[in-house]
Amino acid sequence: MDEIVFVTHNKGKIAAAQEALKGVNFTVFEYDLEEPRSDDIKYISKYKVEEAYKLVNKPCISMDSGFWIDELNGFPRAFVNFALDTIGVEGILKLMEGKENRACRFTECLSYYDGENLYQFDGCHEGFLAEAMLGTDRDKKWSDIWYVYIPYGYEKTLSQMTDEERNTRKRLKSVSSLSEFAKWYKERK
């Protein structure tokens, strides 16, 4: 199989890729790609993977994600990093004070580009927003949202779960773009 390069600086995404892409020949090029201002994670992922290809000149993948809170009309959406940099998790929890509907979801898009063809794989992980920050810091987290995100069917935030619990949990109402890509890639080779 051809080597695939995952261009990212996010340690959590790298750890998730190492788990999901077992059996796929991939390397990591740690680089902070420019992210266009858009509310469309598919567009952002496409833009980033095309930029990544220009850097490494090899088949590569890039991933982008958003976080949607139903009660807040989807806020912060694809602007999760901006929301975390400005109001932080504490600000998000403040906006949710007294709200009963705590449904939320991570959405994600993984883009694969080989220099000619672009393929995109969507993922979604349904859950609920905790009422406070819970858990401990982990090198495998994708963002600070892990302190308040409770996967559907569980009563713990991702940051409260052990690595084993997170890796073996039932993926109720959950689709991983990394897993979808890995399955597709292995079938076509």
C-alpha positions as CSV (number, residue, x, y, z in Angstrom):
1,M,0.0,0.0,0.0
2,D,1.1,3.6,-0.6
3,E,2.2,5.6,2.3
4,I,-0.4,8.1,3.5
5,V,0.7,11.2,5.4
6,F,-1.5,12.7,8.1
7,V,-0.8,16.4,8.4
8,T,-1.8,17.6,11.8
9,H,-0.4,19.0,15.0
10,N,-3.2,17.7,17.2
11,K,-1.9,14.9,19.4
12,G,-5.3,13.5,20.1
13,K,-6.1,13.1,16.4
14,I,-2.7,11.4,15.9
15,A,-3.4,9.0,18.7
16,A,-6.9,8.2,17.3
17,A,-5.4,7.7,13.8
18,Q,-2.8,5.3,15.1
19,E,-5.6,3.2,16.7
20,A,-8.1,3.4,13.7
21,L,-5.6,3.0,10.9
22,K,-3.8,-0.1,12.1
23,G,-2.7,-2.0,9.0
24,V,-2.5,1.2,6.9
25,N,0.9,2.5,6.0
26,F,0.8,6.1,7.3
27,T,3.1,8.6,8.8
28,V,2.5,11.9,10.6
29,F,3.8,15.3,9.4
30,E,3.3,17.6,12.4
31,Y,2.2,20.9,11.0
32,D,-0.4,23.5,11.9
33,L,-2.3,24.0,8.6
34,E,-4.1,27.2,7.9
35,E,-7.8,26.9,8.5
36,P,-10.1,29.0,6.4
37,R,-13.0,30.8,8.0
38,S,-16.0,28.7,7.2
39,D,-18.9,27.0,9.0
40,D,-18.6,24.0,6.7
41,I,-16.3,21.3,8.0
42,K,-16.2,19.5,4.6
43,Y,-14.9,22.6,3.0
44,I,-12.3,23.2,5.7
45,S,-11.1,19.6,5.5
46,K,-10.9,19.7,1.7
47,Y,-9.0,23.0,1.8
48,K,-6.6,21.6,4.5
49,V,-5.9,18.3,2.7
50,E,-5.1,20.2,-0.6
51,E,-2.7,22.4,1.3
52,A,-1.2,19.4,3.0
53,Y,-0.6,17.7,-0.4
54,K,1.4,20.8,-1.5
55,L,3.6,20.4,1.5
56,V,4.3,16.6,1.3
57,N,3.5,15.8,-2.3
58,K,2.2,12.4,-1.3
59,P,-1.3,11.0,-0.7
60,C,-2.5,12.5,2.5
61,I,-5.4,12.9,4.9
62,S,-6.6,15.9,6.9
63,M,-9.5,16.0,9.4
64,D,-11.7,18.7,10.7
65,S,-14.4,18.6,13.3
66,G,-17.1,20.7,14.8
67,F,-19.1,20.6,18.0
68,W,-22.9,21.3,17.9
69,I,-25.0,22.1,20.9
70,D,-28.7,21.8,20.1
71,E,-30.0,24.2,22.7
72,L,-27.6,26.9,21.4
73,N,-28.8,26.5,17.7
74,G,-25.6,24.5,17.0
75,F,-23.1,26.9,18.5
76,P,-20.1,26.7,18.3
77,R,-20.3,24.5,15.2
78,A,-17.0,24.6,13.1
79,F,-15.8,27.5,15.2
80,V,-15.1,25.3,18.3
81,N,-11.5,26.4,18.5
82,F,-12.4,30.0,18.3
83,A,-15.1,29.5,21.0
84,L,-12.6,27.7,23.3
85,D,-10.0,30.5,22.7
86,T,-12.4,33.2,23.6
87,I,-15.1,32.1,26.1
88,G,-13.6,28.7,26.9
89,V,-15.4,25.6,28.2
90,E,-16.5,27.7,31.2
91,G,-18.2,30.2,28.9
92,I,-20.0,27.4,27.1
93,L,-21.2,26.0,30.4
94,K,-22.4,29.5,31.5
95,L,-24.5,29.7,28.3
96,M,-26.1,26.4,29.2
97,E,-26.9,27.2,32.8
98,G,-30.5,26.2,33.5
99,K,-31.0,24.5,30.2
100,E,-32.6,21.1,30.2
101,N,-31.8,20.1,26.6
102,R,-28.1,19.1,26.8
103,A,-27.9,17.2,23.5
104,C,-24.8,17.8,21.5
105,R,-22.6,16.1,18.9
106,F,-19.1,16.1,17.4
107,T,-19.2,16.1,13.6
108,E,-16.1,15.3,11.6
109,C,-14.9,15.1,8.1
110,L,-11.7,13.2,7.0
111,S,-10.5,14.1,3.5
112,Y,-8.1,11.9,1.5
113,Y,-6.3,13.4,-1.5
114,D,-3.8,11.6,-3.7
115,G,-3.0,14.5,-6.0
116,E,-5.8,13.8,-8.4
117,N,-8.8,12.4,-6.5
118,L,-10.5,13.7,-3.3
119,Y,-12.6,11.5,-1.1
120,Q,-14.4,12.6,2.0
121,F,-15.7,10.6,5.0
122,D,-18.1,11.9,7.5
123,G,-18.4,11.1,11.1
124,C,-20.8,12.0,13.9
125,H,-20.7,11.3,17.7
126,E,-23.9,12.0,19.6
127,G,-23.9,12.8,23.2
128,F,-24.8,15.2,26.1
129,L,-23.2,18.2,27.7
130,A,-22.1,17.8,31.3
131,E,-23.0,20.5,33.8
132,A,-19.4,21.0,34.9
133,M,-15.9,20.2,33.7
134,L,-15.1,16.7,34.7
135,G,-12.0,14.4,34.3
136,T,-8.3,14.8,34.0
137,D,-6.0,16.1,31.3
138,R,-5.0,13.5,28.7
139,D,-2.6,13.6,25.8
140,K,-5.2,11.8,23.7
141,K,-7.8,14.6,23.9
142,W,-8.7,16.4,20.7
143,S,-9.9,19.5,22.6
144,D,-11.0,20.8,26.0
145,I,-14.6,19.8,25.0
146,W,-13.6,16.3,26.2
147,Y,-14.1,17.6,29.8
148,V,-17.8,18.2,29.2
149,Y,-18.8,15.8,26.4
150,I,-20.6,12.6,27.5
151,P,-21.0,10.0,24.7
152,Y,-24.6,8.8,24.2
153,G,-25.2,5.8,26.4
154,Y,-22.7,6.8,29.1
155,E,-22.5,8.8,32.2
156,K,-18.8,9.8,32.0
157,T,-17.1,12.5,30.0
158,L,-14.4,11.4,27.5
159,S,-11.8,12.8,29.9
160,Q,-13.2,10.7,32.8
161,M,-12.9,7.5,30.7
162,T,-9.8,5.4,30.8
163,D,-8.1,4.7,27.5
164,E,-9.5,1.2,27.5
165,E,-13.0,2.5,28.1
166,R,-12.8,5.1,25.4
167,N,-11.3,2.6,22.9
168,T,-13.8,-0.2,23.6
169,R,-17.0,1.7,24.4
170,K,-20.1,0.9,22.5
171,R,-20.4,3.5,19.7
172,L,-24.1,4.1,20.1
173,K,-25.3,6.8,17.7
174,S,-21.7,7.2,16.5
175,V,-19.8,7.0,13.2
176,S,-16.0,7.6,13.0
177,S,-14.7,9.2,9.9
178,L,-11.3,7.5,10.6
179,S,-12.9,4.1,10.7
180,E,-15.0,4.7,7.6
181,F,-11.8,5.8,5.8
182,A,-9.8,2.9,7.0
183,K,-12.4,0.4,5.9
184,W,-12.7,2.0,2.4
185,Y,-8.9,2.3,2.0
186,K,-8.2,-1.3,2.9
187,E,-11.0,-2.6,0.6
188,R,-9.6,-0.7,-2.4
189,K,-6.0,-1.8,-2.1
